[in-house]
Amino acid sequence: MIFAERLPLYASLVRLDKPVGTLLLLWPTLMALWIASDGVPGALLLAVFALGTFLMRSSGCAINDAADFRFDMYVKRTSDRVVARGDVSPLEAVAVSAALGALAALLLLFLNEAAMRLALVAAAVAGTYPLAKRFFPIPQLYLGVAFSFGIPMAFAAVLGHVPPLGWLLFVANMFWVVAYDTEYAMVDRDDDLKLRIRSSAIFFGRWDVAAIMGCYAGFFALLLVVGQWMGAQWPFYVGWAVAVACALHHYWQIRDRTRDGCFAAFRHNNWVGLALFAGTVADYALRGTQT
């Protein structure tokens, strides 16, 4: 009964009401699955990666809140989080994170050895990310590695190894993560400066907007190489063009560096990922009609 009463707090802890973070992880992972499987991913792998993405993101939120609660209570955006306000203890948050991580680990039973090895590396990177902002000048780059590991895992799960195309998509996605998480970091910059927390928004300083747009440029340039490598047709490039239009829209949202504008730009990246994934799915569907 006590556990049931705490479920709403746990739901808030793992951001069930804020699915954007899960989707930002999911779109590039599904895109990688589609490319690796030539447009015919198995239903089991789709279910494993979708559920695994949700569980690992939820676990990451819980461990992050446990690690950062002493900072979160002084940051405007995070002061109402359940650990920061004392409704859930840090130890309790760690327990929730561990339970979700254990459930995610069970999914490894459905993957091959190559994907399992990469999953262990991904878990180590994700688990140590909360510490990155304490010593790494650009923790968003560290997050880029953590948030991109679903890509090589998807290739490994399908092919038994990660081809150069998979690593290229991995690097491309890192550029995207740095772009959107710097937009996110701009929301908290004033608070982070007072608390002496590191972030890319602080590192880039007055060049923050230029750095974000530069990361978007690197991301989309590498995706063109990915498209050429996989022999993409027009649907892929339509999705690419829609995603580029979204990124250009973000410039107008972040150029004045307002909290609301930067946060809106961050959230809007869901449409960037969706456009690219939809273009990839349509591309392979078109190929299927031509065979």
C-alpha positions in Angstrom: 0.0 0.0 0.0 2.8 2.4 0.9 4.6 1.5 -2.4 1.3 2.2 -4.3 1.0 5.6 -2.6 4.6 6.5 -3.7 4.1 5.5 -7.4 3.1 9.0 -8.5 6.4 10.3 -6.9 8.3 7.6 -8.7 6.5 8.5 -12.0 7.6 12.1 -11.6 11.2 11.0 -10.6 11.6 9.1 -13.9 9.8 11.8 -16.0 6.9 9.8 -17.2 5.2 13.1 -17.8 8.1 14.3 -19.9 8.6 11.8 -22.7 10.8 14.1 -24.9 14.0 12.8 -23.4 13.0 9.2 -24.3 12.0 10.2 -27.8 15.3 12.0 -28.4 17.1 8.7 -27.5 14.6 6.5 -29.5 14.5 8.2 -32.9 18.2 7.7 -33.8 18.2 4.2 -32.3 15.2 3.2 -34.5 16.8 4.9 -37.5 19.9 2.7 -36.9 17.8 -0.4 -36.7 16.1 0.4 -40.0 19.4 1.0 -41.8 21.1 -2.0 -40.3 18.2 -4.3 -41.2 17.7 -2.9 -44.7 14.3 -1.6 -43.7 13.0 -4.9 -42.2 13.7 -4.8 -38.4 12.4 -7.8 -36.5 9.5 -7.2 -34.1 11.4 -8.6 -31.2 14.4 -6.2 -31.7 12.0 -3.3 -32.1 10.3 -4.1 -28.8 13.7 -4.7 -27.0 15.2 -1.4 -28.1 12.0 0.6 -27.5 11.5 -0.8 -24.0 15.3 -0.7 -23.3 15.4 3.0 -24.3 12.5 3.8 -22.0 14.0 1.9 -19.0 17.5 3.3 -19.4 16.3 6.9 -19.8 14.1 6.5 -16.7 16.9 4.9 -14.7 19.3 7.7 -15.8 16.8 10.4 -14.6 16.6 8.8 -11.2 20.3 8.4 -10.6 20.9 11.9 -12.0 18.4 13.4 -9.5 20.0 11.4 -6.7 23.5 12.8 -7.6 22.4 16.4 -8.2 19.7 17.0 -5.6 22.0 19.5 -3.7 22.3 21.5 -6.8 18.8 21.0 -8.2 17.2 22.7 -5.2 18.9 26.0 -6.1 18.1 25.8 -9.9 14.9 27.4 -11.0 14.0 24.7 -13.5 14.8 21.7 -11.2 13.9 23.0 -7.7 10.5 21.2 -7.9 11.9 17.8 -8.7 10.8 15.2 -6.1 14.3 14.5 -4.7 15.2 18.2 -4.6 12.1 19.0 -2.6 12.6 16.1 -0.2 9.6 13.9 -1.2 11.9 11.1 -2.4 15.2 10.4 -0.7 18.5 10.1 -2.7 18.8 6.5 -1.5 15.3 5.8 -2.6 16.0 7.3 -6.1 19.1 5.1 -6.4 17.0 2.1 -5.6 14.5 3.0 -8.3 17.3 3.5 -10.7 18.8 0.2 -9.9 15.5 -1.6 -10.3 14.9 -0.1 -13.7 18.5 -0.9 -14.7 17.9 -4.5 -13.6 14.8 -4.7 -15.8 16.8 -3.3 -18.7 19.5 -5.8 -18.1 17.0 -8.7 -18.6 16.4 -7.4 -22.1 20.1 -8.3 -22.9 19.0 -11.9 -22.9 17.4 -11.2 -26.3 20.5 -9.7 -27.8 23.6 -11.2 -29.3 27.1 -11.1 -27.6 28.3 -8.1 -29.7 25.3 -6.0 -28.6 25.6 -7.1 -25.0 29.2 -6.0 -24.8 28.3 -2.5 -26.1 25.4 -2.4 -23.7 27.8 -2.8 -20.8 29.9 0.2 -22.1 26.7 2.2 -22.6 25.6 1.5 -19.0 29.0 2.6 -17.6 28.9 5.9 -19.6 25.3 6.6 -18.7 25.9 5.8 -15.0 28.9 8.2 -14.7 27.3 11.1 -16.6 26.0 12.8 -13.5 29.6 13.3 -12.4 30.8 14.7 -15.6 29.5 18.2 -14.9 31.7 18.3 -11.9 35.0 17.9 -13.8 34.4 17.9 -17.6 34.2 21.3 -19.2 31.7 20.2 -21.8 29.5 17.5 -20.1 27.1 17.7 -23.1 29.8 16.0 -25.1 29.9 13.2 -22.5 26.1 13.0 -22.8 26.4 12.8 -26.5 28.3 9.6 -26.2 25.8 8.2 -23.7 22.8 9.2 -25.8 24.3 7.8 -29.0 25.1 4.3 -27.9 21.8 2.9 -29.0 23.1 3.3 -32.6 26.1 0.9 -32.5 24.0 -1.4 -30.3 21.3 -1.6 -33.0 23.9 -2.4 -35.7 25.5 -5.0 -33.6 22.2 -6.6 -32.7 21.3 -7.0 -36.4 24.7 -7.6 -38.0 26.8 -9.0 -35.2 29.3 -6.1 -35.6 29.3 -2.3 -36.1 30.2 -1.3 -39.6 31.8 2.1 -40.4 28.4 3.4 -41.4 27.2 2.7 -37.9 30.0 4.6 -36.3 29.5 7.5 -38.7 25.9 7.7 -37.6 27.1 7.5 -34.0 29.4 10.5 -34.5 26.7 12.5 -36.4 24.3 11.9 -33.5 26.8 13.2 -31.0 26.8 16.6 -32.8 23.0 16.6 -32.5 23.0 15.8 -28.8 25.6 18.6 -28.1 23.4 21.0 -30.1 20.1 20.3 -28.3 21.6 19.8 -24.8 23.4 23.1 -25.1 20.0 24.7 -25.8 18.9 23.0 -22.6 21.9 24.2 -20.7 21.3 27.8 -21.7 18.1 27.6 -19.7 20.1 27.0 -16.5 23.2 29.0 -17.3 22.7 31.8 -14.7 22.0 29.2 -11.9 24.9 27.0 -13.0 27.3 29.9 -12.9 26.3 30.6 -9.3 26.7 26.9 -8.3 29.9 26.5 -10.4 28.5 23.7 -12.4 30.1 23.1 -15.8 28.1 23.1 -19.0 28.6 23.7 -22.7 26.5 26.9 -22.5 29.1 28.3 -20.0 32.0 26.9 -22.0 30.9 28.4 -25.3 30.0 31.7 -23.6 28.9 34.4 -26.1 29.5 32.0 -28.9 26.8 29.6 -27.6 24.3 30.2 -30.5 27.1 29.9 -33.1 28.3 26.7 -31.5 24.8 25.2 -31.5 24.3 26.0 -35.2 27.7 24.7 -36.0 26.9 21.4 -34.3 23.6 21.2 -36.3 25.7 21.9 -39.4 28.1 19.1 -38.6 25.1 16.8 -37.8 23.3 17.4 -41.1 26.5 17.3 -43.2 27.4 13.9 -41.8 23.8 12.7 -42.4 24.2 13.5 -46.1 27.3 11.3 -46.1 25.2 8.6 -44.4 22.5 9.0 -47.1 25.0 8.7 -49.9 26.6 5.6 -48.2 23.3 3.8 -47.8 22.1 4.7 -51.3 19.2 6.8 -50.0 16.4 8.0 -52.3 14.3 11.1 -52.2 12.2 10.3 -49.0 15.4 10.3 -46.9 16.4 13.7 -48.2 12.8 15.1 -47.7 13.1 14.0 -44.0 16.5 15.6 -43.9 15.2 18.9 -45.3 12.4 19.0 -42.8 14.9 18.4 -40.0 17.1 21.2 -41.3 14.1 23.5 -41.4 13.4 22.7 -37.7 17.0 23.5 -36.8 16.8 26.8 -38.6 13.7 27.6 -36.6 15.6 26.9 -33.4 18.0 29.7 -34.3 15.1 32.2 -34.0 14.1 30.6 -30.7 17.6 30.8 -29.1 19.1 33.9 -30.6 17.8 36.1 -27.8 18.9 33.5 -25.2 15.6 33.7 -23.2 14.8 30.7 -20.9 11.5 30.0 -22.6 12.9 30.2 -26.1 15.9 27.9 -25.3 13.7 25.4 -23.6 11.2 25.4 -26.5 14.0 24.9 -29.0 15.3 21.9 -26.9 11.8 20.3 -26.8 11.3 20.9 -30.5 14.2 18.6 -31.3 11.8 15.8 -31.0 10.5 16.8 -34.5 14.0 16.8 -35.9 14.4 13.1 -34.8 10.9 12.2 -36.0 11.5 13.8 -39.4 14.7 11.9 -39.9 13.3 8.6 -38.8 10.2 9.0 -40.9 12.3 9.8 -43.9 14.4 6.7 -43.4 11.3 4.5 -43.0 9.7 5.9 -46.1 13.0 5.5 -48.0 13.1 1.8 -47.3 9.4 1.4 -48.0 10.0 2.9 -51.4 12.8 0.6 -52.1 10.5 -2.3 -51.2 8.1 -1.3 -53.9 10.8 -1.2 -56.5 12.0 -4.8 -56.0 
